[in-house]
C-alpha cells in the first residue's frame, strides 16, 4: 500500500473540541498542513454558518462531512444539518440513530423507528447536493448514542432502503473503532462496497477506561488499522482516512498542538 | 409467565465477592433462602476444594456452575476447573475465550485459536460428568476478556463443533447483559435452543460508567428482562435465572446484605 501523506488525512474537528473553538481548530489544522476536516456540529453551532464559511475559506480547510445528525432528534433537525453542510461545501452528513429510550418501546421497535425515520429523511433529501452517511456505532453506546450496532445491520437496512426509496443517496460511514470486533467484518465491508462515503479511525486501547471517550491514537491500541485500510480501499474507496479521537481523560487534557502532533505521528506509524 | 420464587433464582457468588469470602457468601445466601449459586473461581481458589465442599453442604447451597474457565489460559487450567466442578457437584463450567492479545496475531486468528482450543477441550472433556457452557461476552470486552462477541458467532462455532467433535457436550451460557444489543437476538436464542445450559442476567444502565464493572440491578436499566426470559424459556430452558452483578462503583461499595436485598427486590420487580 502507498504511504499516506498529509493530503490523504482528515482530522475531525472534534479531536480539538476541548482545547480550541471552531476558528482555533481550523487555524491549527492549516498551520500543520492538514487540509481536510469533519465539522463537529456543536462547534459549528457556536460559530454560526456565515462565520464558519469564512473561516473554512480563510484557512483553506475543506470539510469532508458534518457530524452528526441524529434520526431520533427529528427530520427538521436533520434537514437543517443537510442545509448547513451544503452551504459549507461538505459532501456528507454523518447520521446516527440516537440512543435507546427504554421508557416507551422495545429495542426492536427503536430500530424499526430509526429505519422508518431514515427512509423519510432519505426521501426528503434525495435532491440534495449532500449525501447522508449512516454510521453504525459500537454496541456499548446502544443505550445513549445509536441503536444501529453493526455493519451487518447497516448493510441490511440499506438493502431494504434500496427497495423502499429507490432514488435515495444514503451511504455509510464506517468506523474501525466502532466495528473492529465484528464477526465477518471483511465480508461486511465488501458487501458495503461503494456505499462507503466516510472512513473513520481511532485505536481501541487494551485497557479502555470509558464507555465512549477513551479512544486511542493509531498504533496505541489493538486494531489492525493497516489491514482495515486495505479492506476499505479494496472496495474502491478513494477518500481520506478520517481520524476521530474522543479522549476525555488523556488527549483532551493536553494542549491541542501536542494532540495534533501525536495524530500525525500515529498516522505515520501505522500507515 | 409464572412468578419466580426464591427457588428459581441463582445468585452468583461474584455478586458478593468484594464484601464476603467463599464461606461468608454462602452463609448469607442460605440465610436469605437462596439455594443456588454459581461459584467464582478466585473465591474457590482462596478456600480450597475440600473446605468448599463442606461449606456448600453445610449451607445447603447447590452450585449451578463454576465461572469462568479461559480457553487462552490453556487446556490444563480448564480441565482442572472441570475436575473441581465435578467434585463440588456443579453441572457446568462456564467457558470464555480470554481477551485479544494483538501482539502476535489478528483478531480472526485469535478467534480461530479459541475455536481450536475449544475443540480440544471438548474432546478431552467428552466423558466428564460436567458440561462446558461457552459464553459470548459483550464486544466492549473483546480486548481483555472474550473474542467471542455475539450469540450468532457462538451458534456458528457450535455448529462447526458438532461436525468436528460429534460426541461433545458443550452448550452455551447466555447473558442478557452481554447480548441485549444483538440484532436478531430472538432468532439466535431460538437457534441456540437446547444448547442453553445457563442463563445469566443483570441490567444495562443507561448511563453505564465502566467497561466491565457497572452492571445494574434488574429493573434499573434498559433491558427487557421479562421479554428475554420469555425468549429463553421458549427454547425449553427450565433452569434458574442466574443473577451476576459486577459493580465496582456502586453495589460493591455497599454492605453485602443490602446488595442481596436489592437483588431479591429487583428480581421481584421484573419477574
Interface residues (C-beta under 8 A of the other chain):
Chain A: X99 X100 X102 X106 X107 X111 X138 X139 X140 X142 X143 X144 X149 X150 X152 X153 X180 X181 X182 X183 X204 X205 X206 X207 X208 X209 X210 X211 X221 X222 X223 X224 X227
Chain B: X99 X100 X102 X106 X107 X111 X138 X139 X140 X142 X143 X144 X149 X150 X152 X153 X180 X181 X182 X183 X204 X205 X206 X207 X208 X209 X210 X211 X221 X222 X223 X224 X227
